[in-house]
């Protein structure tokens, strides 16, 4: 099934179009996706309700914050829709850094989840995660050791956070941590809207030999409420090719590997 045959895939494409062109037209979208104008209007209404665009007569325009990184309570499935193709490509690239037999840690971000969807070639892995979604993906392979951290459930991200999660993290070391990022800047570091998520991420970083940050370029030059870490804590950054060159150069100068994907 083509991605645009699903409502989620179609809405992701609409958001991508907004990112590129700053506006969309109902009639044009109807023709492109082969659905009725009523269906497109419903898509735009739903995206408007989730603060991802501004509705105007005949279509929609980019809102003040189309990337949703500053909105704490957006549903996980909605975050998956934003820059979906970039996230899928980043996940595939990140999985290429894994070696058979590794112990890996996957956090609760939507891009980190894409790593869990790309483990088909491995026969032996230990996967530690605080993400209910990543756990479900890992269990589909039916051959890996999967460890789900306990903790309080943060419903907006389907993640487990808080003192119990952090206490359990102290029991483990991992070869590679795949860390999703809500907001990233060279000056302010990695951040997230959730204080509990930030604290749990900090503990994850402390237990990992390599920290691989996975995020699309819409997260760059932004700052959220809760600080996680400065860039020097990272071993590798995997993002899309819209990463500003000055940031790439700064990361490289810090001996942080930078890998970009093209969609």
C-alpha positions as CSV (number, residue, x, y, z in Angstrom):
1,X,0.0,0.0,0.0
2,X,1.3,3.4,-0.9
3,X,2.0,5.7,2.1
4,X,-0.5,8.2,0.8
5,X,-3.3,5.6,0.9
6,X,-3.4,6.0,4.6
7,X,-4.7,9.1,6.4
8,X,-1.5,9.3,8.5
9,X,0.7,9.1,5.4
10,X,-1.3,11.7,3.6
11,X,-1.2,14.1,6.5
12,X,2.5,13.6,6.8
13,X,2.9,14.5,3.2
14,X,0.8,17.6,3.7
15,X,3.0,18.8,6.5
16,X,6.1,18.1,4.4
17,X,4.6,20.2,1.6
18,X,3.9,23.0,4.1
19,X,7.5,22.9,5.2
20,X,8.7,23.2,1.6
21,X,6.1,25.7,0.1
22,X,4.7,27.5,3.2
23,X,1.1,27.0,1.9
24,X,-1.2,24.3,0.5
25,X,-4.4,24.4,-1.5
26,X,-7.3,22.1,-1.0
27,X,-8.1,21.5,-4.7
28,X,-4.5,20.8,-5.5
29,X,-4.1,18.3,-2.7
30,X,-7.3,16.6,-3.6
31,X,-6.1,16.0,-7.2
32,X,-2.6,14.9,-6.1
33,X,-3.7,12.4,-3.5
34,X,-6.8,11.2,-5.4
35,X,-9.2,11.9,-2.6
36,X,-12.2,14.2,-2.2
37,X,-11.9,17.8,-1.1
38,X,-14.0,16.9,1.9
39,X,-11.3,14.4,2.9
40,X,-8.5,17.0,2.5
41,X,-10.5,19.6,4.6
42,X,-10.8,17.0,7.3
43,X,-7.1,16.4,7.2
44,X,-6.4,20.1,7.5
45,X,-8.9,20.5,10.3
46,X,-7.2,17.7,12.3
47,X,-3.8,19.2,11.7
48,X,-5.1,22.6,12.8
49,X,-6.5,21.2,16.0
50,X,-3.0,19.7,16.7
51,X,-1.4,23.2,16.1
52,X,0.6,22.0,13.1
53,X,-0.8,24.6,10.7
54,X,-3.0,27.7,10.3
55,X,-6.2,27.2,8.3
56,X,-7.0,29.8,5.6
57,X,-9.7,30.0,2.9
58,X,-9.0,27.4,0.3
59,X,-6.1,25.8,2.1
60,X,-3.6,26.3,4.9
61,X,-0.3,28.0,5.7
62,X,2.6,27.2,8.0
63,X,1.9,27.9,11.7
64,X,4.3,29.5,14.2
65,X,5.7,26.1,15.2
66,X,5.1,23.4,12.6
67,X,7.7,21.0,13.9
68,X,5.8,20.3,17.2
69,X,9.0,20.1,19.2
70,X,7.8,22.8,21.6
71,X,4.4,21.2,22.3
72,X,4.7,18.8,25.2
73,X,1.4,16.9,25.0
74,X,1.2,16.2,21.2
75,X,0.2,12.6,20.6
76,X,3.0,10.2,19.6
77,X,1.3,9.3,16.4
78,X,1.1,12.9,15.4
79,X,4.8,13.4,16.0
80,X,5.4,10.4,13.7
81,X,3.7,12.2,10.9
82,X,6.1,15.2,10.9
83,X,9.0,14.6,8.5
84,X,8.2,10.9,8.4
85,X,10.4,10.1,5.4
86,X,13.4,11.8,7.0
87,X,12.9,9.9,10.2
88,X,12.6,6.6,8.3
89,X,15.9,7.2,6.4
90,X,17.6,8.3,9.6
91,X,16.5,5.1,11.3
92,X,17.9,3.0,8.5
93,X,21.2,4.8,8.6
94,X,21.4,4.5,12.4
95,X,20.8,0.8,12.4
96,X,23.8,0.4,10.2
97,X,26.0,1.4,13.2
98,X,24.9,-1.7,15.1
99,X,26.9,-4.9,15.3
100,X,25.5,-8.3,15.9
101,X,25.7,-9.1,19.6
102,X,25.5,-5.5,20.7
103,X,23.6,-4.3,23.7
104,X,21.7,-1.2,22.5
105,X,19.5,1.3,24.2
106,X,16.6,3.0,22.4
107,X,14.9,6.0,23.9
108,X,11.2,7.0,23.3
109,X,11.5,9.4,20.4
110,X,9.7,8.9,17.1
111,X,13.0,8.8,15.2
112,X,14.6,6.4,17.6
113,X,11.7,4.1,17.1
114,X,12.7,3.9,13.4
115,X,15.9,2.2,14.5
116,X,13.9,-0.6,16.1
117,X,12.1,-1.1,12.8
118,X,15.4,-1.8,11.0
119,X,17.0,-4.7,12.9
120,X,16.1,-7.5,10.4
121,X,19.7,-8.5,9.6
122,X,20.7,-9.2,13.2
123,X,20.4,-12.6,14.9
124,X,21.5,-11.6,18.4
125,X,20.9,-8.3,20.2
126,X,20.0,-7.1,23.7
127,X,17.6,-4.2,23.5
128,X,17.0,-1.9,26.5
129,X,14.3,0.7,26.2
130,X,11.9,3.0,28.0
131,X,9.6,3.1,25.0
132,X,6.5,0.9,24.9
133,X,6.5,1.4,21.1
134,X,10.1,0.3,20.6
135,X,9.6,-2.7,22.9
136,X,6.6,-3.8,20.7
137,X,8.8,-3.5,17.6
138,X,11.7,-5.4,19.1
139,X,9.4,-8.2,20.1
140,X,8.3,-8.8,16.6
141,X,11.7,-10.2,15.7
142,X,11.2,-13.1,18.2
143,X,14.9,-13.6,18.7
144,X,16.3,-10.7,20.7
145,X,16.6,-10.2,24.5
146,X,14.3,-7.2,25.2
147,X,14.4,-5.3,28.5
148,X,11.6,-2.7,29.2
149,X,12.5,-0.3,31.9
150,X,9.9,0.3,34.6
151,X,8.7,3.8,35.6
152,X,5.9,6.2,35.4
153,X,4.1,6.3,32.0
154,X,4.3,9.5,30.1
155,X,1.2,9.1,27.9
156,X,2.2,11.7,25.2
157,X,5.3,9.7,24.3
158,X,4.4,6.2,25.5
159,X,7.6,6.3,27.5
160,X,8.6,5.2,31.0
161,X,10.3,7.9,33.1
162,X,11.0,8.9,36.6
163,X,13.0,7.5,39.6
164,X,12.1,3.8,39.0
165,X,13.3,4.0,35.4
166,X,16.5,5.8,36.4
167,X,17.1,3.3,39.2
168,X,16.8,0.4,36.8
169,X,19.1,2.1,34.3
170,X,21.9,1.9,36.9
171,X,21.8,-1.9,36.5
172,X,22.9,-1.8,32.8
173,X,25.7,-0.7,30.4
174,X,25.1,-0.6,26.7
175,X,27.3,-0.4,23.6
176,X,25.2,2.2,21.8
177,X,22.4,4.6,22.9
178,X,20.0,5.9,20.1
179,X,18.8,9.1,21.5
180,X,16.0,11.1,19.9
181,X,16.0,14.9,20.3
182,X,13.1,17.3,20.6
183,X,15.3,20.4,20.3
184,X,19.0,20.9,19.5
185,X,21.3,23.8,19.5
186,X,25.1,24.2,19.8
187,X,24.7,26.9,22.5
188,X,22.0,25.3,24.6
189,X,22.5,21.6,23.9
190,X,19.8,18.9,23.7
191,X,16.5,19.6,25.4
192,X,12.9,18.3,25.7
193,X,9.6,19.7,27.0
194,X,9.5,17.1,29.8
195,X,11.6,17.4,32.9
196,X,11.1,13.7,33.7
197,X,12.2,12.7,30.2
198,X,15.3,14.9,30.4
199,X,16.4,13.3,33.7
200,X,15.9,9.8,32.3
201,X,17.8,10.7,29.2
202,X,20.7,12.0,31.3
203,X,20.9,8.6,33.0
204,X,20.8,6.8,29.7
205,X,23.7,8.8,28.4
206,X,25.7,7.9,31.5
207,X,25.3,4.2,30.8
208,X,26.3,4.2,27.1
209,X,29.7,3.7,25.5
210,X,28.5,5.6,22.4
211,X,25.7,8.1,22.2
212,X,24.1,8.4,18.8
213,X,21.7,11.3,18.4
214,X,19.0,10.8,15.8
215,X,16.8,13.7,14.8
216,X,15.6,15.5,11.7
217,X,16.9,19.0,10.9
218,X,13.6,20.7,12.0
219,X,14.8,20.2,15.6
220,X,17.9,22.3,15.0
221,X,18.4,25.8,16.6
222,X,15.6,25.2,19.0
223,X,15.4,25.0,22.8
224,X,12.8,23.3,25.0
225,X,12.1,23.6,28.7
226,X,14.3,20.8,30.1
227,X,18.1,20.5,29.5
228,X,19.5,17.0,28.7
229,X,23.1,17.4,27.7
230,X,25.6,19.5,25.8
231,X,26.7,18.3,22.3
232,X,30.1,17.1,23.5
233,X,28.3,14.1,25.2
234,X,27.5,12.8,21.7
235,X,29.6,10.4,19.7
236,X,27.6,10.7,16.5
237,X,24.8,12.8,15.0
238,X,22.6,11.3,12.3
239,X,20.2,13.7,10.6
240,X,19.0,14.8,7.2
241,X,20.9,16.8,4.6
242,X,19.2,20.1,5.6
243,X,21.5,20.4,8.6
244,X,23.1,23.8,8.4
245,X,26.7,23.6,7.3
246,X,28.0,25.8,10.2
247,X,26.5,23.3,12.7
248,X,28.0,20.4,10.9
249,X,31.4,22.1,10.9
250,X,31.2,22.9,14.6
251,X,30.2,19.2,15.5
252,X,33.0,17.9,13.3
253,X,35.5,20.2,15.0
254,X,34.5,18.6,18.3
255,X,35.3,15.2,16.9
256,X,31.6,14.3,16.7
257,X,30.8,12.2,13.7
258,X,28.1,13.7,11.5
259,X,26.1,11.6,9.0
260,X,23.3,13.0,6.9
261,X,20.7,11.2,4.8
262,X,19.0,12.4,1.6
263,X,15.3,11.8,1.1
